[in-house]
């Protein structure tokens, strides 16, 4: 039988505030990551359209390098998005476990702690992949500046 009292709900909501703020930050992070992925996809399509219109033999070495870097960046961003989404899911489970533990009088403190730490570790992993993607993008920009080439039609 579920045993919830108004005072208990207030305490649970207070406990759930920190995970909710973290969830808000993760949502913002996901927005940034998906916007970067969209830009990578758009740039890849431009280059791939150039190749299909002019033929693969017109693909310069710099264009091949840029396409390879774009594919590398997309994989890094996809991993970051996966880890951020995993973090969001784990934080949602933390909030649910807080309410269920109190409502059903279960001692889920170790589960809540494990879920929260796992969520934070997933977020750390997401930021690491995000940083790696930024480093690849910066390297691409530096290379293009040195060679004076960007291949937009």
Secondary structure, DSSP 8 states (H G I E B T S, - for coil): -----HHHHHHHHHHHHHHHHHHHHHHHHHHHHHHHHHHHHHHHHHHHHHHHHH-GGG--HHHHHHHHHHHHHHHHHHHHHHHHHHHHHHHHHHHHHHHHHHHTT---HHHHHHHHHHHHHHHHHHHHHHHHHHHHHHHHHHHHHHHT-----
